[in-house]
Amino acid sequence: MKKSLPFLPHHRYALKLALVFLFIWVILAINPSHRQDWALENLLVLVLGIVLVLTAKSLPLSRLSYTFIFVFLTLHEIGAHYTYAEVPYDRWFQSLTGSSFNSLVGWQRNNFDRVIHFSYGLLLAYPIREVFLRIASVSGFWGYFLPLDLTMSTSMLFELFEWLAAEFFGGDLGVAYLGTQGDIWDAHKDMALAGLGAVIAMTVTALINIRLQRDFAREWAESLKVKLRRPLGEDEIKRMIKGRDRDKSSN
């Protein structure tokens, strides 16, 4: 009999990751480059943390999903500490190798923010897929499309949130939080990178499932079949009105 892999129980694994992240968070909360920007960047982290804690018993995620969330939040906290436009990754790389990373890859700006937007799609599309599968019971095509769709739509909402925050606060705080670095297409590129990351994540997931899931093709085909042939919209409203009237007359 083959032995199963020695995984930690889900709650213990999640707790250990949470403690490591809390340690990282405390370290990076000390003397950030821009305290107000750091506070703004951590608002959504606080919301996500509360959601994960409240759902830990009713919806414990896989170790893989918790790991992806942990990595993304850690990268985000680095950006929050320095502000995204000023993370000194190029200086770190130069101190290790003696050469500029930006020069090696041909970057003309600090692209840490672009890396994080790409990581948003790459790392969070899978946890989103897990939630869709376990709560909404989606399957087949929709199990890959809906995580991609939600990742891209929330990326768009975040760009709108950044714009509103920059308009509301203005000044240095608004500039630091928006972090466009003079690129008028910054928001478009950020959303595109988040979408690309999610496409890669869902493609890799699909390829693994094609290899391991015996009924992959049947489930995919079944998910695209029409389940309800009658039209909805005004026709459904008419049916509901008739049903309500029948209920009233029978009472």
Phi and psi restraints in degrees (value plus and minus 20) as a CYANA .aco file:
   2 LYS   PHI     -93.4   -53.4
   2 LYS   PSI     118.6   158.6
   3 LYS   PHI     -99.8   -59.8
   3 LYS   PSI     120.1   160.1
   4 SER   PHI     -95.8   -55.8
   4 SER   PSI     136.5   176.5
   5 LEU   PHI     -84.6   -44.6
   5 LEU   PSI     121.5   161.5
   6 PRO   PHI     -98.2   -58.2
   6 PRO   PSI      44.4    84.4
   7 PHE   PHI     -95.4   -55.4
   7 PHE   PSI     125.6   165.6
   8 LEU   PHI     -89.4   -49.4
   8 LEU   PSI     129.3   169.3
   9 PRO   PHI     -75.8   -35.8
   9 PRO   PSI     128.6   168.6
  10 HIS   PHI     -74.3   -34.3
  10 HIS   PSI     -65.0   -25.0
  11 HIS   PHI     -87.4   -47.4
  11 HIS   PSI     -56.7   -16.7
  12 ARG   PHI     -90.4   -50.4
  12 ARG   PSI     -60.3   -20.3
  13 TYR   PHI     -82.7   -42.7
  13 TYR   PSI     -66.3   -26.3
  14 ALA   PHI     -83.0   -43.0
  14 ALA   PSI     -59.6   -19.6
  15 LEU   PHI     -84.7   -44.7
  15 LEU   PSI     -61.9   -21.9
  16 LYS   PHI     -84.6   -44.6
  16 LYS   PSI     -62.7   -22.7
  17 LEU   PHI     -82.5   -42.5
  17 LEU   PSI     -60.1   -20.1
  18 ALA   PHI     -83.2   -43.2
  18 ALA   PSI     -60.5   -20.5
  19 LEU   PHI     -88.0   -48.0
  19 LEU   PSI     -60.9   -20.9
  20 VAL   PHI     -83.4   -43.4
  20 VAL   PSI     -63.0   -23.0
  21 PHE   PHI     -84.8   -44.8
  21 PHE   PSI     -59.9   -19.9
  22 LEU   PHI     -80.6   -40.6
  22 LEU   PSI     -59.9   -19.9
  23 PHE   PHI     -82.3   -42.3
  23 PHE   PSI     -66.4   -26.4
  24 ILE   PHI     -82.1   -42.1
  24 ILE   PSI     -62.5   -22.5
  25 TRP   PHI     -80.7   -40.7
  25 TRP   PSI     -64.3   -24.3
  26 VAL   PHI     -82.8   -42.8
  26 VAL   PSI     -64.8   -24.8
  27 ILE   PHI     -80.4   -40.4
  27 ILE   PSI     -65.6   -25.6
  28 LEU   PHI     -99.0   -59.0
  28 LEU   PSI     -31.6     8.4
  29 ALA   PHI    -101.2   -61.2
  29 ALA   PSI     -32.6     7.4
  30 ILE   PHI     -99.8   -59.8
  30 ILE   PSI      99.4   139.4
  31 ASN   PHI      28.9    68.9
  31 ASN   PSI      38.4    78.4
  32 PRO   PHI     -88.1   -48.1
  32 PRO   PSI     143.2   183.2
  33 SER   PHI     -82.2   -42.2
  33 SER   PSI     -54.8   -14.8
  34 HIS   PHI    -163.5  -123.5
  34 HIS   PSI      78.8   118.8
  35 ARG   PHI     -78.4   -38.4
  35 ARG   PSI     -62.5   -22.5
  36 GLN   PHI     -87.1   -47.1
  36 GLN   PSI     -59.7   -19.7
  37 ASP   PHI     -84.7   -44.7
  37 ASP   PSI     -61.0   -21.0
  38 TRP   PHI     -79.0   -39.0
  38 TRP   PSI     -62.4   -22.4
  39 ALA   PHI     -83.7   -43.7
  39 ALA   PSI     -63.4   -23.4
  40 LEU   PHI     -82.1   -42.1
  40 LEU   PSI     -64.1   -24.1
  41 GLU   PHI     -84.0   -44.0
  41 GLU   PSI     -45.6    -5.6
  42 ASN   PHI    -112.1   -72.1
  42 ASN   PSI     -22.6    17.4
  43 LEU   PHI     -80.9   -40.9
  43 LEU   PSI     -70.0   -30.0
  44 LEU   PHI     -90.0   -50.0
  44 LEU   PSI     -50.4   -10.4
  45 VAL   PHI     -82.7   -42.7
  45 VAL   PSI     -62.3   -22.3
  46 LEU   PHI     -82.3   -42.3
  46 LEU   PSI     -64.1   -24.1
  47 VAL   PHI     -82.3   -42.3
  47 VAL   PSI     -66.9   -26.9
  48 LEU   PHI     -83.0   -43.0
  48 LEU   PSI     -60.6   -20.6
  49 GLY   PHI     -81.1   -41.1
  49 GLY   PSI     -63.0   -23.0
  50 ILE   PHI     -82.7   -42.7
  50 ILE   PSI     -63.3   -23.3
  51 VAL   PHI     -81.8   -41.8
  51 VAL   PSI     -63.9   -23.9
  52 LEU   PHI     -84.9   -44.9
  52 LEU   PSI     -58.5   -18.5
  53 VAL   PHI     -87.7   -47.7
  53 VAL   PSI     -65.0   -25.0
  54 LEU   PHI     -87.7   -47.7
  54 LEU   PSI     -46.2    -6.2
  55 THR   PHI    -122.9   -82.9
  55 THR   PSI     -12.6    27.4
  56 ALA   PHI     -81.1   -41.1
  56 ALA   PSI     -54.1   -14.1
  57 LYS   PHI    -109.0   -69.0
  57 LYS   PSI     -62.9   -22.9
  58 SER   PHI     -98.8   -58.8
  58 SER   PSI     -48.6    -8.6
  59 LEU   PHI    -161.5  -121.5
  59 LEU   PSI      46.8    86.8
  60 PRO   PHI     -88.8   -48.8
  60 PRO   PSI     108.6   148.6
  61 LEU   PHI    -102.9   -62.9
  61 LEU   PSI     148.7   188.7
  62 SER   PHI     -89.4   -49.4
  62 SER   PSI     140.4   180.4
  63 ARG   PHI     -80.8   -40.8
  63 ARG   PSI     -56.1   -16.1
  64 LEU   PHI     -82.5   -42.5
  64 LEU   PSI     -65.4   -25.4
  65 SER   PHI     -84.2   -44.2
  65 SER   PSI     -64.4   -24.4
  66 TYR   PHI     -81.0   -41.0
  66 TYR   PSI     -57.6   -17.6
  67 THR   PHI     -86.1   -46.1
  67 THR   PSI     -64.5   -24.5
  68 PHE   PHI     -80.4   -40.4
  68 PHE   PSI     -64.4   -24.4
  69 ILE   PHI     -82.6   -42.6
  69 ILE   PSI     -62.7   -22.7
  70 PHE   PHI     -80.1   -40.1
  70 PHE   PSI     -67.4   -27.4
  71 VAL   PHI     -82.1   -42.1
  71 VAL   PSI     -64.8   -24.8
  72 PHE   PHI     -83.2   -43.2
  72 PHE   PSI     -66.0   -26.0
  73 LEU   PHI     -85.1   -45.1
  73 LEU   PSI     -54.4   -14.4
  74 THR   PHI     -84.5   -44.5
  74 THR   PSI     -65.6   -25.6
  75 LEU   PHI     -81.1   -41.1
  75 LEU   PSI     -60.3   -20.3
  76 HIS   PHI     -82.5   -42.5
  76 HIS   PSI     -60.5   -20.5
  77 GLU   PHI     -86.6   -46.6
  77 GLU   PSI     -52.7   -12.7
  78 ILE   PHI     -83.1   -43.1
  78 ILE   PSI     -64.6   -24.6
  79 GLY   PHI     -83.7   -43.7
  79 GLY   PSI     -58.0   -18.0
  80 ALA   PHI     -87.5   -47.5
  80 ALA   PSI     -54.8   -14.8
  81 HIS   PHI     -86.6   -46.6
  81 HIS   PSI     -66.2   -26.2
  82 TYR   PHI    -113.6   -73.6
  82 TYR   PSI     -34.2     5.8
  83 THR   PHI      53.4    93.4
  83 THR   PSI     121.8   161.8
  84 TYR   PHI     -79.0   -39.0
  84 TYR   PSI     -56.7   -16.7
  85 ALA   PHI     -95.6   -55.6
  85 ALA   PSI     -28.4    11.6
  86 GLU   PHI    -144.7  -104.7
  86 GLU   PSI      -5.3    34.7
  87 VAL   PHI     -83.9   -43.9
  87 VAL   PSI     101.4   141.4
  88 PRO   PHI    -104.0   -64.0
  88 PRO   PSI      28.4    68.4
  89 TYR   PHI     -83.1   -43.1
  89 TYR   PSI     -54.2   -14.2
  90 ASP   PHI     -87.8   -47.8
  90 ASP   PSI     -58.0   -18.0
  91 ARG   PHI     -87.7   -47.7
  91 ARG   PSI     -58.5   -18.5
  92 TRP   PHI     -82.0   -42.0
  92 TRP   PSI     -63.2   -23.2
  93 PHE   PHI     -85.2   -45.2
  93 PHE   PSI     -59.7   -19.7
  94 GLN   PHI     -84.9   -44.9
  94 GLN   PSI     -58.4   -18.4
  95 SER   PHI     -87.0   -47.0
  95 SER   PSI     -46.4    -6.4
  96 LEU   PHI    -108.8   -68.8
  96 LEU   PSI     -57.2   -17.2
  97 THR   PHI    -135.6   -95.6
  97 THR   PSI     -37.3     2.7
  98 GLY   PHI      63.3   103.3
  98 GLY   PSI     -16.6    23.4
  99 SER   PHI    -151.8  -111.8
  99 SER   PSI     142.0   182.0
 100 SER   PHI    -106.6   -66.6
 100 SER   PSI     108.1   148.1
 101 PHE   PHI     -86.0   -46.0
 101 PHE   PSI     -61.7   -21.7
 102 ASN   PHI     -79.3   -39.3
 102 ASN   PSI     -59.4   -19.4
 103 SER   PHI     -87.9   -47.9
 103 SER   PSI     -56.7   -16.7
 104 LEU   PHI     -84.8   -44.8
 104 LEU   PSI     -59.7   -19.7
 105 VAL   PHI    -119.6   -79.6
 105 VAL   PSI     -22.6    17.4
 106 GLY   PHI      60.8   100.8
 106 GLY   PSI       2.9    42.9
 107 TRP   PHI    -101.5   -61.5
 107 TRP   PSI     121.3   161.3
 108 GLN   PHI    -124.8   -84.8
 108 GLN   PSI     -24.7    15.3
 109 ARG   PHI    -160.3  -120.3
 109 ARG   PSI     152.8   192.8
 110 ASN   PHI     -96.0   -56.0
 110 ASN   PSI      92.0   132.0
 111 ASN   PHI    -123.5   -83.5
 111 ASN   PSI       0.8    40.8
 112 PHE   PHI     -81.1   -41.1
 112 PHE   PSI     -57.1   -17.1
 113 ASP   PHI     -83.5   -43.5
 113 ASP   PSI     -57.4   -17.4
 114 ARG   PHI     -86.8   -46.8
 114 ARG   PSI     -58.6   -18.6
 115 VAL   PHI     -81.8   -41.8
 115 VAL   PSI     -60.5   -20.5
 116 ILE   PHI     -88.6   -48.6
 116 ILE   PSI     -60.4   -20.4
 117 HIS   PHI     -83.7   -43.7
 117 HIS   PSI     -60.8   -20.8
 118 PHE   PHI     -82.6   -42.6
 118 PHE   PSI     -62.4   -22.4
 119 SER   PHI     -85.5   -45.5
 119 SER   PSI     -50.8   -10.8
 120 TYR   PHI     -76.2   -36.2
 120 TYR   PSI     -69.4   -29.4
 121 GLY   PHI     -90.7   -50.7
 121 GLY   PSI     -63.5   -23.5
 122 LEU   PHI     -84.9   -44.9
 122 LEU   PSI     -60.0   -20.0
 123 LEU   PHI    -115.8   -75.8
 123 LEU   PSI     -47.1    -7.1
 124 LEU   PHI    -121.7   -81.7
 124 LEU   PSI     -32.9     7.1
 125 ALA   PHI     -82.6   -42.6
 125 ALA   PSI     -57.1   -17.1
 126 TYR   PHI     -89.1   -49.1
 126 TYR   PSI     -67.5   -27.5
 127 PRO   PHI     -77.7   -37.7
 127 PRO   PSI     -57.6   -17.6
 128 ILE   PHI     -83.4   -43.4
 128 ILE   PSI     -62.0   -22.0
 129 ARG   PHI     -79.9   -39.9
 129 ARG   PSI     -62.5   -22.5
 130 GLU   PHI     -81.0   -41.0
 130 GLU   PSI     -60.8   -20.8
 131 VAL   PHI     -85.0   -45.0
 131 VAL   PSI     -64.6   -24.6
 132 PHE   PHI     -78.9   -38.9
 132 PHE   PSI     -64.7   -24.7
 133 LEU   PHI     -85.6   -45.6
 133 LEU   PSI     -58.0   -18.0
 134 ARG   PHI    -109.5   -69.5
 134 ARG   PSI     -42.3    -2.3
 135 ILE   PHI    -123.9   -83.9
 135 ILE   PSI     -71.0   -31.0
 136 ALA   PHI    -109.1   -69.1
 136 ALA   PSI     -27.8    12.2
 137 SER   PHI      37.1    77.1
 137 SER   PSI      16.4    56.4
 138 VAL   PHI     -92.1   -52.1
 138 VAL   PSI     139.5   179.5
 139 SER   PHI    -171.5  -131.5
 139 SER   PSI     149.7   189.7
 140 GLY   PHI      36.3    76.3
 140 GLY   PSI    -154.8  -114.8
 141 PHE   PHI     -72.5   -32.5
 141 PHE   PSI     -62.5   -22.5
 142 TRP   PHI     -89.3   -49.3
 142 TRP   PSI     -43.1    -3.1
 143 GLY   PHI     -91.5   -51.5
 143 GLY   PSI     -33.5     6.5
 144 TYR   PHI    -129.9   -89.9
 144 TYR   PSI     -57.6   -17.6
 145 PHE   PHI     -91.5   -51.5
 145 PHE   PSI     -64.5   -24.5
 146 LEU   PHI     -85.3   -45.3
 146 LEU   PSI     -61.2   -21.2
 147 PRO   PHI     -80.4   -40.4
 147 PRO   PSI     -59.4   -19.4
 148 LEU   PHI     -83.1   -43.1
 148 LEU   PSI     -64.6   -24.6
 149 ASP   PHI     -82.8   -42.8
 149 ASP   PSI     -66.0   -26.0
 150 LEU   PHI     -87.4   -47.4
 150 LEU   PSI     -58.8   -18.8
 151 THR   PHI     -80.8   -40.8
 151 THR   PSI     -65.0   -25.0
 152 MET   PHI     -90.1   -50.1
 152 MET   PSI     -58.9   -18.9
 153 SER   PHI     -89.7   -49.7
 153 SER   PSI     -58.7   -18.7
 154 THR   PHI     -90.6   -50.6
 154 THR   PSI     -50.4   -10.4
 155 SER   PHI     -83.7   -43.7
 155 SER   PSI     -61.0   -21.0
 156 MET   PHI     -84.4   -44.4
 156 MET   PSI     -62.8   -22.8
 157 LEU   PHI     -82.9   -42.9
 157 LEU   PSI     -56.7   -16.7
 158 PHE   PHI     -86.2   -46.2
 158 PHE   PSI     -58.5   -18.5
 159 GLU   PHI     -83.1   -43.1
 159 GLU   PSI     -58.9   -18.9
 160 LEU   PHI     -85.7   -45.7
 160 LEU   PSI     -59.4   -19.4
 161 PHE   PHI     -82.6   -42.6
 161 PHE   PSI     -62.0   -22.0
 162 GLU   PHI     -80.1   -40.1
 162 GLU   PSI     -64.8   -24.8
 163 TRP   PHI     -81.9   -41.9
 163 TRP   PSI     -66.3   -26.3
 164 LEU   PHI     -84.5   -44.5
 164 LEU   PSI     -60.5   -20.5
 165 ALA   PHI     -84.3   -44.3
 165 ALA   PSI     -61.7   -21.7
 166 ALA   PHI     -85.3   -45.3
 166 ALA   PSI     -58.3   -18.3
 167 GLU   PHI     -87.4   -47.4
 167 GLU   PSI     -59.3   -19.3
 168 PHE   PHI     -92.1   -52.1
 168 PHE   PSI     -67.2   -27.2
 169 PHE   PHI    -105.6   -65.6
 169 PHE   PSI     -58.3   -18.3
 170 GLY   PHI      41.0    81.0
 170 GLY   PSI    -189.4  -149.4
 171 GLY   PHI      37.7    77.7
 171 GLY   PSI    -172.8  -132.8
 172 ASP   PHI     -85.0   -45.0
 172 ASP   PSI     -55.3   -15.3
 173 LEU   PHI     -84.9   -44.9
 173 LEU   PSI     -64.2   -24.2
 174 GLY   PHI     -82.3   -42.3
 174 GLY   PSI     -62.5   -22.5
 175 VAL   PHI     -85.1   -45.1
 175 VAL   PSI     -63.6   -23.6
 176 ALA   PHI     -84.7   -44.7
 176 ALA   PSI     -59.6   -19.6
 177 TYR   PHI     -93.0   -53.0
 177 TYR   PSI     -59.0   -19.0
 178 LEU   PHI     -92.0   -52.0
 178 LEU   PSI     -65.2   -25.2
 179 GLY   PHI      40.5    80.5
 179 GLY   PSI      16.7    56.7
 180 THR   PHI     -94.5   -54.5
 180 THR   PSI     -42.6    -2.6
 181 GLN   PHI      34.7    74.7
 181 GLN   PSI      16.0    56.0
 182 GLY   PHI      61.7   101.7
 182 GLY   PSI     -17.1    22.9
 183 ASP   PHI    -111.6   -71.6
 183 ASP   PSI      92.9   132.9
 184 ILE   PHI     -89.7   -49.7
 184 ILE   PSI     -37.6     2.4
 185 TRP   PHI    -121.4   -81.4
 185 TRP   PSI      -2.1    37.9
 186 ASP   PHI     -77.9   -37.9
 186 ASP   PSI     -68.0   -28.0
 187 ALA   PHI     -82.4   -42.4
 187 ALA   PSI     -60.8   -20.8
 188 HIS   PHI     -84.4   -44.4
 188 HIS   PSI     -62.7   -22.7
 189 LYS   PHI     -87.1   -47.1
 189 LYS   PSI     -59.0   -19.0
 190 ASP   PHI     -82.0   -42.0
 190 ASP   PSI     -65.1   -25.1
 191 MET   PHI     -86.0   -46.0
 191 MET   PSI     -59.1   -19.1
 192 ALA   PHI     -83.6   -43.6
 192 ALA   PSI     -60.5   -20.5
 193 LEU   PHI     -88.1   -48.1
 193 LEU   PSI     -59.0   -19.0
 194 ALA   PHI     -82.0   -42.0
 194 ALA   PSI     -62.8   -22.8
 195 GLY   PHI     -83.5   -43.5
 195 GLY   PSI     -61.1   -21.1
 196 LEU   PHI     -82.5   -42.5
 196 LEU   PSI     -63.4   -23.4
 197 GLY   PHI     -80.1   -40.1
 197 GLY   PSI     -62.1   -22.1
 198 ALA   PHI     -87.1   -47.1
 198 ALA   PSI     -58.9   -18.9
 199 VAL   PHI     -80.9   -40.9
 199 VAL   PSI     -64.1   -24.1
 200 ILE   PHI     -82.7   -42.7
 200 ILE   PSI     -65.0   -25.0
 201 ALA   PHI     -81.5   -41.5
 201 ALA   PSI     -65.3   -25.3
 202 MET   PHI     -92.1   -52.1
 202 MET   PSI     -52.7   -12.7
 203 THR   PHI     -85.5   -45.5
 203 THR   PSI     -65.3   -25.3
 204 VAL   PHI     -82.2   -42.2
 204 VAL   PSI     -62.9   -22.9
 205 THR   PHI     -80.8   -40.8
 205 THR   PSI     -64.3   -24.3
 206 ALA   PHI     -83.8   -43.8
 206 ALA   PSI     -62.1   -22.1
 207 LEU   PHI     -83.2   -43.2
 207 LEU   PSI     -59.7   -19.7
 208 ILE   PHI     -84.8   -44.8
 208 ILE   PSI     -63.2   -23.2
 209 ASN   PHI     -88.2   -48.2
 209 ASN   PSI     -55.1   -15.1
 210 ILE   PHI     -80.0   -40.0
 210 ILE   PSI     -58.0   -18.0
 211 ARG   PHI     -94.8   -54.8
 211 ARG   PSI     -55.9   -15.9
 212 LEU   PHI    -127.7   -87.7
 212 LEU   PSI     -46.3    -6.3
 213 GLN   PHI    -110.4   -70.4
 213 GLN   PSI      95.5   135.5
 214 ARG   PHI     -86.1   -46.1
 214 ARG   PSI     -55.8   -15.8
 215 ASP   PHI    -121.0   -81.0
 215 ASP   PSI       7.3    47.3
 216 PHE   PHI     -77.3   -37.3
 216 PHE   PSI     -70.5   -30.5
 217 ALA   PHI     -83.8   -43.8
 217 ALA   PSI     -61.8   -21.8
 218 ARG   PHI     -85.5   -45.5
 218 ARG   PSI     -63.0   -23.0
 219 GLU   PHI     -84.2   -44.2
 219 GLU   PSI     -61.2   -21.2
 220 TRP   PHI     -81.6   -41.6
 220 TRP   PSI     -67.5   -27.5
 221 ALA   PHI     -84.4   -44.4
 221 ALA   PSI     -61.4   -21.4
 222 GLU   PHI     -83.6   -43.6
 222 GLU   PSI     -55.8   -15.8
 223 SER   PHI     -87.9   -47.9
 223 SER   PSI     -39.8     0.2
 224 LEU   PHI    -119.7   -79.7
 224 LEU   PSI     -19.1    20.9
 225 LYS   PHI     -97.1   -57.1
 225 LYS   PSI     128.2   168.2
 226 VAL   PHI     -92.2   -52.2
 226 VAL   PSI     104.0   144.0
 227 LYS   PHI    -113.7   -73.7
 227 LYS   PSI     -48.8    -8.8
 228 LEU   PHI    -150.8  -110.8
 228 LEU   PSI      91.1   131.1
 229 ARG   PHI    -101.5   -61.5
 229 ARG   PSI     -43.9    -3.9
 230 ARG   PHI     -98.7   -58.7
 230 ARG   PSI     125.5   165.5
 231 PRO   PHI     -90.8   -50.8
 231 PRO   PSI     137.8   177.8
 232 LEU   PHI    -127.0   -87.0
 232 LEU   PSI    -152.2  -112.2
 233 GLY   PHI      40.4    80.4
 233 GLY   PSI    -151.3  -111.3
 234 GLU   PHI     -84.3   -44.3
 234 GLU   PSI     -48.6    -8.6
 235 ASP   PHI     -86.6   -46.6
 235 ASP   PSI     -60.6   -20.6
 236 GLU   PHI     -89.5   -49.5
 236 GLU   PSI     -57.5   -17.5
 237 ILE   PHI     -80.5   -40.5
 237 ILE   PSI     -63.1   -23.1
 238 LYS   PHI     -81.5   -41.5
 238 LYS   PSI     -62.2   -22.2
 239 ARG   PHI     -85.2   -45.2
 239 ARG   PSI     -60.1   -20.1
 240 MET   PHI     -86.1   -46.1
 240 MET   PSI     -59.0   -19.0
 241 ILE   PHI     -83.7   -43.7
 241 ILE   PSI     -63.9   -23.9
 242 LYS   PHI     -82.3   -42.3
 242 LYS   PSI     -61.5   -21.5
 243 GLY   PHI     -84.9   -44.9
 243 GLY   PSI     -59.9   -19.9
 244 ARG   PHI     -84.5   -44.5
 244 ARG   PSI     -61.8   -21.8
 245 ASP   PHI     -85.1   -45.1
 245 ASP   PSI     -57.7   -17.7
 246 ARG   PHI     -84.1   -44.1
 246 ARG   PSI     -61.0   -21.0
 247 ASP   PHI     -82.5   -42.5
 247 ASP   PSI     -61.4   -21.4
 248 LYS   PHI     -84.9   -44.9
 248 LYS   PSI     -62.2   -22.2
 249 SER   PHI     -89.2   -49.2
 249 SER   PSI     -52.0   -12.0
 250 SER   PHI     -93.9   -53.9
 250 SER   PSI     -43.7    -3.7
